[in-house]
Amino acid sequence: MRGSINRPPTPDAEEDRGQDLTLQEIINIKLIESGEKERLKELLRERLIECGWTDEMKALCRAFTRKKGRNNVTVDDLVHVITPKGRASVPDSVKAELLQRIRSFLVSAAL
Amino acid sequence: MSSTNHLHQRGQIPHPCSHLADFRSKHGSKPFRLLQKCLRVKPLGRAEIRRDLHEVPRCAACVASAASARPRLYACVACAVVFCHSSPESSHAAAHADSMPSGHEIAVDLDRAELFCCACRDQVYDRDFDASVVIAAAAATAVSPTAMRGGESETMPWPESLRKRRRVDYRPWMPDPRERVLVATNSSRLGGDAESNGVCSPLPWGLRGLNNLGNTCFMNSVLQALLHTPPLRNYFLSDRHNRYVCQEKRTNLGNDKNASSRSRVCLACDMDAVFCSVFSGDRTPYSPASWWQHAANLASYEQQDAHEFFISMLDGIHENVESDQRKSQNQAQAMQIVPRGSAKIASSKLHLAYNGETESMLSGQRGGISTLMGCLDRFTRPERLGSDQKFFCQDCKVRQESLKQMSIRKLPLVSCFHIKRFEHSSYRNMSRKIDRYLQFPLSLDMSPYLSSTILRSRFGNRIFTYSGDDPEGSTELSSEFELFAVVTHTGKLDAGHYVTYLRLNDQWYKCDDAWVTRVSENVVRAAQAYMMFYVQKRFHYKASEKLVTS
């Protein structure tokens, strides 16, 4: 009974949620709530366009589609075939920049 | 919009899969309407699906959430359970669809607000759903970012650069030491007027008057514009078609086959010759005598239409490229620069020569000042076809009333707009010239007139129907054009004079047959334009053209 007196005025759902969240998820929520996640995504999109990665992926997808015939390809096939190549060919500089941005966000958010 | 239904028929928009069709026939549009309430638009205008603002969706089977990065999360449209799907190893979403009686195949991607069919393993499109996504996104961008995030205080404004897709900036090429040596040892400096005459010529390279050979200003005006069309100029100045080599080749060919092909004239050779003489540094007016033979029907001492000459030049260039057996990819591209815009009617692949059709609207009765943009707006506005012009719809198997809208499918590197300045009145049975003034911009953005833009405003972002048959075309990135030449006409229908204004180095020059003079921009703006030549902005290198003059 006493516990209820000291309870902070947060709604139940909020508290329940806090209990089983992993650190990763907490960070993710912070990123979303601050709008940083969208900014990061946009930055990433822009970098990938600049370095030609997007065009490269587009070309790979086109080549695959052409090989299989345009009516025999599903999004799933494409994701399956292209994802490993895509992950492997993201330039390190882009990864480093994103990592740096996330680090400085975490510092500023004082997590 | 009656025509939207009927676009399906041409295969431009993927057919809905049988599962989606079943789902719709069973449930109607109600599930999609419920989804609409969960649509949230993220700050940069992309939509997602969330029941409330702070929901952390996770897979019902393996509690993977969006933070665990790998799998995508999908909500079943029938029962709203969230499952993960990472192709093809593990898909709880597909397992869910299998375990349930039919009707649970359609799911929605939570982070992207896109429909997915778990049975087909493919993205599917629903018109109503996509339309509501588009409406939500449009509404969200209309209000300020703070308002759309539910009044939460926004700490950082969204930088403008993030909103717009930015292209890689143009960086001028600078030779490295090795290249510098190569350039120095292998090139001889053009003499130019400066040294030979002792007078420093203020005109940029390549400006040279063309002698009038007897009512040939129609030809001179078009030639001047062609001579300063950046891609064409670069092609010939980089020695891509050498007339001596070509001649030798043709002679050999002639020996093999018959003698008649030896005498065949080569348009590209004459182009090469005229480029050489014009860029030689000699400023005395040049006589382009050999040019007549390329427009046989116009070769007389009568006055002719510049546009007609231009079209026959284009045909000649195209033909030349096609007949060249050993054309390289690059040559083909360089030759394609010539303005052949392709316009579309509805979704049928009807290519129109832009030049002829576009500008019929200047004669339209409108108040105020006519502008080029106004003409283009008019050209691309939807037009309802009358009851006597019904299209046969393959889906409905009946003739339907339809809407016709022209748009530009792919932008050429160089666009030429031809203004219809003569009209024929059947009433008086005579033709007359339209002297009306037309305003034209120095920089033109063609994106509003593109098929992709027009379709997107109608169907939303997800349908990129044009990429399929246009492998390397990314039209959106190159919709900005710069004006580089204007051909004007003064006088009447049957007697008049053509003058070309050229924009070089951001300075305007008037080319009136043999006379080339520098003029102010206002003179050009006030001129009665007949043909306007625009080039894609990325080819309009202002900075590098300065290097050419110095």
Interface residues (C-beta under 8 A of the other chain):
Chain A: E14 R17 L21 T22 Q24 E25 I27 N28 I29 E33 S34 G35 E38 R39 K41 E42 L43 E46 I49 E50 R62 R70 T74 V75 D76 D77 V79 H80
Chain B: K42 P43 L44 R46 H54 V56 S65 A66 A67 S68 S87 P88 F116 C120 R121 D122 Q123 R149 E152 E154 T155 M156 W158 L162 R165 R166 R167 V168 G468 P471
